Amino acid sequence: MSKIRWGVLSTANIAQKALLPAFSRSDNAEVTAIASGSDITKAERIAEKFGIPTAYDGYDKLLDDSNIDAVYIPLPNHLHKQWVIEAAKKGKHILCEKPAAINSNDVLEMKKVCDEHGVLFMEAFMYYFHSQHNRVKEIIDSGEIGEVKLMRAAFSFYLAKKENNIRMSNQKGGGSIYDIGCYGIHSIRNILRTEPNTVQVHGAVDPAYGVETDAVGYMTFPNGVRAIFDSSFNMAHRSEYEVVGTEGRIKVPRAYRPDNNGGDGLVVVEKGNVQRTETVNCDQYRSQVEHLSQAIIDKKTQVYHDFNNTINNMRVIDACYESIKQGRLIELS
């Protein structure tokens, strides 16, 4: 098998803008079907645009297609669990948009079904596949910035029209932490390579929608390192993190969406009065697709971004929402 045959469950914007073009750029994957749950005309229009052979007027119909090896799921957050489980039962490998679900118990249920049916699952944290982050780890490990003491991460954008936007739906898993704060949490865990033991978050909840449009979180780690993250629908676009050591710091100003700059990530190292900038180019969406597709071809049982990583990130998100709800620090076991 040289190419994995993919189906897409939903005509979501993220699929059209990012993933379908990435599939077309990949060497070991091709999209052979797309399904809409409510608008077959839209599915047919997208299929024609991207050269997809088949359009279905229902997700079950796509999952019943024996010619499909794997599915990409960009559905609203509250539907991820249902359709991951349905796909796994039909023997389809799965790439699911982040967050994988709306709590860690749901992810554990999803893992159980995927394991039972022998399918690979990967949460679509595309940023994780950009090589700039491994470069950051290399610099940290070299000792150039000394001992790491603090990490800050931020992801924000101005959401001008909140009405009828799925990000503002409490019933569908809306809120800034689920949508973009999850990146800051994930990158902190990724770069520091450890799990937090406490989390405290202040969230500004919109009274009309019942979701937090802004959040600021403070995390502590067993090794004494501290971390801060913020997410917002009410600020200018930021997509960045910073690692501060005893002798210098590393700034990554295009942490999560370097694709907006042709794939060029930037790693800025400051030490004393000396600063250097390294440009690291990578097609993160393509890398994500090709990694999972190759794992399927090679019949591997684990992927780079595995279920444990997803579960651990979700547990931190659970703690964030619990902290907002209770107005206090939450300890993670």
C-alpha positions as semicolon CSV with decimal commas, in nm:
position;residue;x (nm);y (nm);z (nm)
1;M;0,000;0,000;0,000
2;S;0,160;0,326;-0,112
3;K;-0,121;0,566;-0,021
4;I;-0,377;0,565;0,257
5;R;-0,731;0,636;0,135
6;W;-0,891;0,897;0,358
7;G;-1,249;1,005;0,414
8;V;-1,347;1,337;0,571
9;L;-1,642;1,355;0,809
10;S;-1,774;1,712;0,770
11;T;-1,730;2,006;0,539
12;A;-1,583;2,222;0,819
13;N;-1,375;2,528;0,732
14;I;-1,059;2,383;0,887
15;A;-1,084;2,090;0,646
16;Q;-1,121;2,317;0,344
17;K;-0,857;2,571;0,443
18;A;-0,586;2,352;0,593
19;L;-0,627;1,974;0,583
20;L;-0,760;1,908;0,232
21;P;-0,474;2,111;0,079
22;A;-0,231;1,925;0,308
23;F;-0,365;1,589;0,191
24;S;-0,311;1,699;-0,168
25;R;0,053;1,788;-0,089
26;S;0,126;1,458;0,085
27;D;0,305;1,164;-0,077
28;N;0,132;0,880;0,106
29;A;-0,230;0,993;0,147
30;E;-0,526;1,082;-0,070
31;V;-0,882;1,187;0,010
32;T;-1,127;0,965;-0,174
33;A;-1,453;1,064;-0,002
34;I;-1,613;1,344;0,196
35;A;-1,943;1,342;0,384
36;S;-2,186;1,604;0,505
37;G;-2,435;1,541;0,780
38;S;-2,686;1,792;0,643
39;D;-2,585;1,942;0,308
40;I;-2,492;1,701;0,029
41;T;-2,475;1,990;-0,217
42;K;-2,195;2,149;-0,017
43;A;-2,013;1,817;0,007
44;E;-2,041;1,771;-0,370
45;R;-1,914;2,123;-0,431
46;I;-1,610;2,067;-0,209
47;A;-1,550;1,726;-0,365
48;E;-1,543;1,885;-0,710
49;K;-1,310;2,163;-0,596
50;F;-1,055;1,926;-0,442
51;G;-1,091;1,639;-0,687
52;I;-1,247;1,402;-0,435
53;P;-1,419;1,113;-0,616
54;T;-1,714;1,054;-0,378
55;A;-1,948;1,271;-0,170
56;Y;-2,184;1,116;0,085
57;D;-2,499;1,257;0,245
58;G;-2,426;1,101;0,583
59;Y;-2,129;1,010;0,800
60;D;-2,241;0,648;0,841
61;K;-2,242;0,602;0,464
62;L;-1,879;0,709;0,443
63;L;-1,782;0,482;0,733
64;D;-1,948;0,190;0,553
65;D;-1,725;0,246;0,248
66;S;-1,482;-0,048;0,247
67;N;-1,241;0,148;0,027
68;I;-1,172;0,400;0,306
69;D;-0,873;0,322;0,531
70;A;-0,886;0,623;0,763
71;V;-1,099;0,926;0,847
72;Y;-1,031;1,285;0,941
73;I;-1,286;1,425;1,188
74;P;-1,317;1,808;1,204
75;L;-1,663;1,803;1,365
76;P;-1,764;2,027;1,659
77;N;-1,594;1,928;1,984
78;H;-1,900;1,768;2,144
79;L;-1,933;1,526;1,851
80;H;-1,576;1,396;1,853
81;K;-1,636;1,111;2,097
82;Q;-1,941;0,976;1,914
83;W;-1,784;0,968;1,570
84;V;-1,440;0,851;1,683
85;I;-1,612;0,552;1,843
86;E;-1,828;0,491;1,534
87;A;-1,523;0,512;1,307
88;A;-1,322;0,277;1,526
89;K;-1,602;0,021;1,524
90;K;-1,590;0,027;1,144
91;G;-1,214;-0,034;1,151
92;K;-1,112;0,313;1,033
93;H;-0,795;0,477;1,159
94;I;-0,860;0,829;1,290
95;L;-0,718;1,180;1,280
96;C;-0,942;1,391;1,503
97;E;-0,932;1,767;1,551
98;K;-0,831;1,903;1,888
99;P;-0,946;1,892;2,155
100;A;-1,006;1,519;2,115
101;A;-1,311;1,543;2,342
102;I;-1,452;1,768;2,612
103;N;-1,311;1,576;2,910
104;S;-1,053;1,309;2,984
105;N;-1,308;1,040;3,072
106;D;-1,446;1,065;2,718
107;V;-1,094;1,027;2,578
108;L;-1,041;0,715;2,790
109;E;-1,361;0,566;2,645
110;M;-1,243;0,653;2,295
111;K;-0,907;0,487;2,361
112;K;-1,074;0,169;2,484
113;V;-1,278;0,132;2,166
114;C;-0,984;0,217;1,938
115;D;-0,768;-0,041;2,117
116;E;-1,041;-0,304;2,096
117;H;-1,070;-0,259;1,719
118;G;-0,699;-0,220;1,649
119;V;-0,713;0,126;1,492
120;L;-0,467;0,411;1,527
121;F;-0,593;0,740;1,669
122;M;-0,419;1,076;1,663
123;E;-0,532;1,414;1,788
124;A;-0,466;1,682;1,526
125;F;-0,222;1,907;1,712
126;M;-0,054;2,006;1,387
127;Y;0,185;2,255;1,555
128;Y;0,351;1,957;1,729
129;F;0,483;1,838;1,392
130;H;0,676;2,157;1,317
131;S;1,051;2,108;1,365
132;Q;1,102;2,448;1,534
133;H;0,993;2,294;1,864
134;N;1,257;2,022;1,853
135;R;1,510;2,296;1,784
136;V;1,394;2,474;2,102
137;K;1,448;2,153;2,299
138;E;1,797;2,116;2,150
139;I;1,891;2,467;2,263
140;I;1,754;2,404;2,612
141;D;1,944;2,075;2,636
142;S;2,266;2,243;2,523
143;G;2,258;2,460;2,836
144;E;2,278;2,782;2,636
145;I;2,004;2,960;2,835
146;G;2,097;2,797;3,164
147;E;1,841;2,630;3,389
148;V;1,481;2,678;3,276
149;K;1,272;2,865;3,533
150;L;0,963;2,991;3,351
151;M;0,762;2,936;3,036
152;R;0,492;3,162;2,895
153;A;0,251;3,074;2,613
154;A;-0,019;3,283;2,443
155;F;-0,273;3,225;2,170
156;S;-0,537;3,486;2,090
157;F;-0,737;3,647;1,813
158;Y;-1,020;3,897;1,790
159;L;-1,353;3,724;1,731
160;A;-1,559;4,009;1,589
161;K;-1,882;3,819;1,526
162;K;-1,968;3,599;1,820
163;E;-2,330;3,533;1,728
164;N;-2,386;3,187;1,577
165;N;-2,014;3,109;1,608
166;I;-1,952;2,755;1,727
167;R;-1,667;2,878;1,950
168;M;-1,929;3,055;2,161
169;S;-2,158;2,753;2,206
170;N;-2,154;2,608;2,556
171;Q;-2,342;2,300;2,435
172;K;-2,089;2,227;2,160
173;G;-1,766;2,259;2,357
174;G;-1,698;2,626;2,296
175;G;-1,465;2,851;2,491
176;S;-1,116;2,991;2,445
177;I;-0,938;2,712;2,636
178;Y;-1,088;2,434;2,425
179;D;-1,028;2,630;2,104
180;I;-0,684;2,784;2,146
181;G;-0,574;2,765;2,511
182;C;-0,521;2,394;2,455
183;Y;-0,222;2,485;2,236
184;G;-0,053;2,683;2,512
185;I;-0,111;2,403;2,761
186;H;0,015;2,144;2,516
187;S;0,328;2,335;2,418
188;I;0,419;2,398;2,783
189;R;0,395;2,026;2,855
190;N;0,579;1,946;2,532
191;I;0,872;2,183;2,577
192;L;0,913;2,128;2,951
193;R;0,867;1,752;2,905
194;T;0,686;1,709;3,234
195;E;0,333;1,728;3,372
196;P;0,203;2,007;3,602
197;N;0,111;1,931;3,961
198;T;-0,106;2,239;4,014
199;V;-0,320;2,462;3,791
200;Q;-0,505;2,783;3,870
201;V;-0,705;2,967;3,605
202;H;-0,906;3,284;3,592
203;G;-1,165;3,283;3,316
204;A;-1,382;3,570;3,194
205;V;-1,715;3,400;3,119
206;D;-1,947;3,573;2,874
207;P;-2,286;3,590;3,048
208;A;-2,479;3,570;2,723
209;Y;-2,307;3,254;2,599
210;G;-2,180;3,083;2,913
211;V;-1,829;3,021;2,781
212;E;-1,500;3,180;2,877
213;T;-1,380;3,419;2,609
214;D;-1,057;3,490;2,797
215;A;-0,845;3,283;3,034
216;V;-0,516;3,322;3,217
217;G;-0,362;3,017;3,380
218;Y;-0,072;2,954;3,619
219;M;0,089;2,613;3,641
220;T;0,354;2,467;3,871
221;F;0,570;2,164;3,802
222;P;0,743;1,913;4,030
223;N;1,088;2,041;3,929
224;G;1,004;2,394;4,045
225;V;0,946;2,542;3,700
226;R;0,648;2,777;3,663
227;A;0,436;2,838;3,355
228;I;0,175;3,090;3,247
229;F;-0,066;3,064;2,955
230;D;-0,341;3,286;2,824
231;S;-0,608;3,252;2,558
232;S;-0,852;3,508;2,427
233;F;-1,118;3,583;2,167
234;N;-1,087;3,954;2,250
235;M;-0,726;4,037;2,167
236;A;-0,512;4,085;1,860
237;H;-0,361;3,773;1,706
238;R;-0,076;3,620;1,904
239;S;0,066;3,272;1,859
240;E;0,377;3,252;2,070
241;Y;0,570;3,112;2,361
242;E;0,883;3,201;2,556
243;V;1,120;2,993;2,767
244;V;1,319;3,181;3,031
245;G;1,635;3,039;3,184
246;T;1,894;3,159;3,434
247;E;2,125;3,281;3,155
248;G;1,900;3,364;2,862
249;R;1,567;3,306;2,696
250;I;1,412;3,159;2,382
251;K;1,119;3,325;2,206
252;V;0,904;3,149;1,946
253;P;0,681;3,418;1,791
254;R;0,513;3,189;1,535
255;A;0,460;2,895;1,764
256;Y;0,129;2,756;1,642
257;R;0,057;2,896;1,296
258;P;0,386;2,931;1,107
259;D;0,190;2,817;0,802
260;N;0,064;3,176;0,785
261;N;0,424;3,265;0,699
262;G;0,494;2,997;0,442
263;G;0,590;2,745;0,709
264;D;0,875;2,959;0,843
265;G;0,901;2,922;1,219
266;L;1,130;3,154;1,413
267;V;1,345;3,065;1,713
268;V;1,489;3,376;1,878
269;V;1,764;3,324;2,136
270;E;1,861;3,612;2,366
271;K;2,158;3,594;2,599
272;G;2,286;3,913;2,753
273;N;2,304;4,175;2,478
274;V;2,338;3,913;2,205
275;Q;2,040;3,796;2,001
276;R;2,016;3,556;1,710
277;T;1,721;3,437;1,507
278;E;1,699;3,096;1,345
279;T;1,443;3,026;1,072
280;V;1,305;2,673;1,069
281;N;1,077;2,579;0,779
282;C;0,829;2,294;0,793
283;D;0,491;2,204;0,640
284;Q;0,327;2,109;0,969
285;Y;-0,012;2,003;0,829
286;R;0,151;1,783;0,565
287;S;0,390;1,635;0,822
288;Q;0,098;1,548;1,047
289;V;-0,094;1,374;0,765
290;E;0,211;1,188;0,636
291;H;0,314;1,071;0,983
292;L;-0,018;0,904;1,059
293;S;-0,053;0,768;0,706
294;Q;0,294;0,613;0,721
295;A;0,220;0,461;1,062
296;I;-0,087;0,295;0,909
297;I;0,112;0,170;0,609
298;D;0,383;0,031;0,839
299;K;0,121;-0,128;1,066
300;K;0,260;0,048;1,370
301;T;0,073;0,034;1,699
302;Q;0,172;0,382;1,818
303;V;0,210;0,730;1,671
304;Y;0,429;1,028;1,762
305;H;0,136;1,211;1,918
306;D;-0,012;0,922;2,109
307;F;-0,322;0,867;2,321
308;N;-0,127;0,920;2,646
309;N;-0,027;1,269;2,534
310;T;-0,389;1,345;2,446
311;I;-0,516;1,211;2,780
312;N;-0,261;1,407;2,981
313;N;-0,338;1,730;2,798
314;M;-0,710;1,674;2,849
315;R;-0,659;1,618;3,223
316;V;-0,492;1,959;3,247
317;I;-0,782;2,116;3,054
318;D;-1,025;1,944;3,293
319;A;-0,835;2,101;3,584
320;C;-0,846;2,443;3,416
321;Y;-1,224;2,435;3,389
322;E;-1,257;2,302;3,741
323;S;-1,040;2,589;3,863
324;I;-1,262;2,844;3,685
325;K;-1,572;2,679;3,830
326;Q;-1,443;2,662;4,188
327;G;-1,231;2,977;4,183
328;R;-0,927;2,806;4,333
329;L;-0,605;2,616;4,268
330;I;-0,649;2,257;4,151
331;E;-0,400;1,982;4,225
332;L;-0,341;1,715;3,962
333;S;-0,260;1,364;4,074
